[in-house]
């Protein structure tokens, strides 16, 4: 046994002393935290599985529920807005149009809402064990991505059934759209998760904000319908919403019947800019998170 | 146990931790109370300028009264709390056992939770695969491993959590009171595991209220009081400091009690016949002024076993001690563990009324204490058994023998072949 004792001593002596918790420094702290998260990737994987497994654990239909919700919404919007309000007359393949918008929008909202609640929801762990706390909002993002993949599969199948599958260059919009959604979703999740610890009202505020932004993104109506009503600065304001761009980018991929419909000019460039701004925002959000997390354990 | 020549694994430098206790949480309350927000805040220093460095391979006990900042210090070392000022630096893999099963999810099965909890404590999935059978075996709940954890009894829950925790391979283990959970076999299992951890050169930092446990397993103890480090040394030294601390707290308690009683009596006297009921505990004012060990009438410090001795306890009564008051004495080991005690009530000896100074002898026909150093205390209690005063470390006594036996008692054992 003394050999294991001696090797341990030798190994420890070779290691440098490290400051506990998040590392100091703006840029170096960010890098250190990313490395720390990478070291915890297995845990992240297990946490995502936990979220997914625990959510529908005791229900008979289980996973089907995560599909039934967006499908019901699709049905309601397609009938109420498409048929009763007549939007379907101006928007070809209205069901595909709405479902594409809902799919990408759900990814964003699920990331943000589950992320916001993640720190408070895992308070038992946070008070008792040190982990890089970013894993909790990230696990929210992970499970949202999984649900997104399932819905996406359904969307692709639907486009195949109607005989109008997306092909060729239009797929260029897909990674751009996804990147913008993930980056902005993650940034908001990090920021709001940290703030929510100190101000619990945030999680209710998020519910309201999500509702507002659902209607200021072209999900149930098309850009062609809203653009004529927006003049000058209002149009710029509308397009400053990265999710509005992401929704249109996503429709550009899957809504093949909408090819003749108007889209904002330079959509791909706009998505690129939104992505870069989103990356900076994520960095800032992580820094705020790191600053606030020092007191998580005592505020929860 | 004391192979403490290793490198520093935990270095705490000038660490302070302030808690701000806010009394409102919602936005409305904050807006409404905006101007007066200072009144709804309270500052509280849980740690004040703590310096501590721990070498690898040592077992350190953090002790102190409730609210002294032990757990806060432990959490700061573990990185769970960030200090307000100062730095904490560590080396090596650290595992914090602040609560067994902190990461268990009620809706997942035992198997899933083992993997999740092991990962939280820092094991990779591959390592968990390797230890999985050992973990389940240790927990002793094989047939329930694929049942959801919410259906477990609390005992099963704790066993599984502990099984995971001890299979993690940390260099530094932080333990907070978890050893107090569970039945006796479980606690013994914990202690065995801690001993083997010590043997493997791991560093253990332990927060506990079990002072005997500290004397038993730790090779160093740190006493905290109101967030400050007041003693740091061998468990025996630290325990002495802490016990005298506790005595002082108790003395203050008694004093407050007596003051209140005096005030009530004065009020009752001023208010005439309307007498307020007396508080439950009646405590006459008296102190133990000296404890001596006498051999043939003269004080001794070193004795041989088997000697007839007397323990003389001197009482100073500022108020008359009447009725069923109690006088007692006892021996403590060098580390402060109580090993013997008796008093006038247990002996069935009624005591006379005492005014002023009086001395009593407890006679010991033959001393059966084993080899070692002991301290002797004397104590007075009121008729209800509530302690009035205790003189700790009243006398020192060293027993010198021929090293034939170890332990606190001397039995004069012989050894002969058994006759069939």
Interface residues (C-beta under 8 A of the other chain):
Chain A: X1 X4 X5 X6 X8 X9 X11 X12 X13 X15 X16 X17 X18 X19 X20 X21 X22 X42 X43 X46 X47 X49 X50 X53 X54 X57 X58 X124 X125 X126 X127 X128 X129 X130 X131 X199 X200 X201 X293 X294 X295 X297 X298
Chain B: X3 X5 X6 X7 X8 X9 X11 X19 X25 X26 X27 X56 X57 X75 X76 X77 X78 X79 X80 X81 X82 X87 X88 X89 X90 X91 X92 X94 X96 X98 X99 X102 X103 X105 X107 X108 X112 X115 X116 X119 X120 X121 X124 X125 X148 X171 X199 X200 X201 X202
